[in-house]
Amino acid sequence: MSLFGNWSADALVGAAEKCIAKMDDADLARALVVRSAVSNAGDREALLETVFDAFRDRGESSQDACEGAATTLDQLRSGDRAALVSLLDYACQSPGVLKEALTFLVERQPASINDLPPELVESISRRLAGSA
């Protein structure tokens, strides 16, 4: 199935990975916080799961990540904005965690591309247009 216009999921994931890799972790965290304000609960949950997966890949459990961020899993799952900001700030202290998390998200759910921060979606669009 084609996504994002006439682009295949593989092309979309490849472009997204390259664009994500170029972003600064702190800028990415800020953009995710802004985007989360208009995201639905399912999109926020998918983001949380991929952030926790990225931490687990580095040997840190979800609980450890929550403790490091001075928040709880319950607060995060309830949609508490301050808890999300804390988790994303904490993730910035481990370079590459947010990039890895977003890469996981796009690989697992390519259709979620439209739920990424607008500046990232625009960057991916430009990259795809340039490869045509």
C-alpha positions as a printed NumPy array, in Angstrom:
array([[ 0.   ,  0.   ,  0.   ],
       [ 1.271,  3.428, -0.886],
       [ 1.527,  6.107,  1.778],
       [ 2.149,  9.852,  1.786],
       [ 1.048, 10.323, -1.783],
       [ 2.626,  7.911, -4.199],
       [ 5.481,  6.869, -1.934],
       [ 5.956,  3.338, -0.654],
       [ 6.328,  2.655,  3.04 ],
       [ 9.999,  1.764,  2.467],
       [10.733,  5.08 ,  0.732],
       [ 8.874,  6.951,  3.438],
       [10.744,  5.201,  6.266],
       [14.096,  5.811,  4.557],
       [13.396,  9.516,  4.107],
       [12.115,  9.828,  7.663],
       [15.203,  8.138,  9.115],
       [17.502, 10.549,  7.266],
       [15.526, 13.611,  8.327],
       [15.243, 12.476, 11.942],
       [18.994, 11.833, 12.111],
       [19.711, 15.466, 11.168],
       [17.58 , 16.995, 13.921],
       [18.978, 18.223, 17.211],
       [17.665, 16.2  , 20.182],
       [16.474, 19.286, 22.101],
       [14.71 , 20.7  , 19.02 ],
       [13.098, 17.332, 18.447],
       [11.889, 17.169, 22.067],
       [10.377, 20.668, 21.843],
       [ 8.633, 19.823, 18.585],
       [ 7.24 , 16.608, 20.075],
       [ 5.874, 18.466, 23.092],
       [ 4.124, 20.98 , 20.84 ],
       [ 2.768, 18.231, 18.604],
       [ 1.55 , 16.176, 21.556],
       [-0.848, 18.981, 22.504],
       [-2.924, 18.151, 19.421],
       [-2.248, 14.416, 19.311],
       [-4.828, 11.855, 20.292],
       [-4.276,  9.4  , 23.145],
       [-3.31 ,  6.589, 20.763],
       [-0.607,  8.674, 19.1  ],
       [ 0.808,  9.75 , 22.474],
       [ 0.801,  6.125, 23.663],
       [ 2.657,  5.017, 20.512],
       [ 5.258,  7.739, 21.116],
       [ 5.682,  6.71 , 24.752],
       [ 6.116,  3.06 , 23.833],
       [ 8.804,  3.818, 21.276],
       [10.621,  6.13 , 23.718],
       [10.58 ,  3.35 , 26.304],
       [11.761,  0.853, 23.663],
       [14.7  ,  3.143, 22.853],
       [15.588,  3.353, 26.553],
       [15.299, -0.44 , 26.898],
       [17.672, -0.873, 23.95 ],
       [20.198,  1.035, 26.058],
       [19.59 , -1.112, 29.127],
       [17.218,  1.212, 30.978],
       [13.768, -0.052, 31.932],
       [10.603,  1.983, 31.517],
       [10.455,  2.37 , 35.289],
       [14.078,  3.569, 35.385],
       [13.313,  6.111, 32.666],
       [10.284,  7.355, 34.601],
       [12.356,  7.685, 37.767],
       [15.091,  9.522, 35.88 ],
       [12.459, 11.887, 34.508],
       [10.905, 12.382, 37.974],
       [ 7.529, 11.172, 36.765],
       [ 5.442,  8.02 , 36.763],
       [ 4.073,  5.721, 34.129],
       [ 0.553,  6.501, 35.345],
       [ 1.083, 10.236, 34.827],
       [ 2.444,  9.637, 31.334],
       [-0.362,  7.283, 30.353],
       [-2.992,  9.716, 31.65 ],
       [-1.749, 12.34 , 29.201],
       [-0.104, 14.592, 31.805],
       [ 1.721, 17.18 , 29.703],
       [ 4.285, 18.007, 32.407],
       [ 5.14 , 14.314, 32.708],
       [ 5.711, 14.075, 28.951],
       [ 7.913, 17.18 , 28.998],
       [ 9.939, 15.63 , 31.838],
       [10.363, 12.345, 29.969],
       [11.403, 14.054, 26.74 ],
       [13.84 , 16.318, 28.625],
       [15.287, 13.259, 30.309],
       [15.578, 11.513, 26.939],
       [17.638, 14.46 , 25.666],
       [20.253, 13.62 , 28.297],
       [20.888, 10.375, 26.402],
       [21.856, 11.502, 22.902],
       [19.995,  9.689, 20.171],
       [17.176,  8.217, 22.285],
       [14.494, 10.425, 20.729],
       [15.846,  9.858, 17.239],
       [15.822,  6.124, 17.807],
       [12.296,  6.295, 19.223],
       [10.926,  8.213, 16.234],
       [12.692,  5.878, 13.848],
       [11.019,  2.938, 15.624],
       [ 7.676,  4.703, 15.369],
       [ 7.933,  5.309, 11.623],
       [ 9.25 ,  1.806, 10.945],
       [ 6.425,  0.184, 12.886],
       [ 3.633,  2.517, 11.805],
       [ 4.555,  4.321,  8.573],
       [ 1.109,  5.909,  8.44 ],
       [ 2.006,  7.768, 11.654],
       [ 4.242, 10.042,  9.593],
       [ 1.498, 12.679,  9.472],
       [ 1.425, 12.744, 13.283],
       [ 5.052, 13.83 , 13.546],
       [ 5.917, 17.483, 14.166],
       [ 5.09 , 19.616, 11.097],
       [ 8.694, 20.686, 10.517],
       [ 9.731, 17.051, 10.315],
       [ 6.867, 16.164,  7.968],
       [ 7.881, 19.076,  5.717],
       [11.501, 17.953,  5.726],
       [10.475, 14.413,  4.777],
       [ 8.255, 15.773,  1.985],
       [11.137, 17.846,  0.586],
       [13.485, 14.853,  0.726],
       [11.004, 12.632, -1.094],
       [10.296, 15.311, -3.707],
       [14.024, 15.693, -4.298],
       [14.434, 11.969, -4.888],
       [11.756, 11.805, -7.556]])
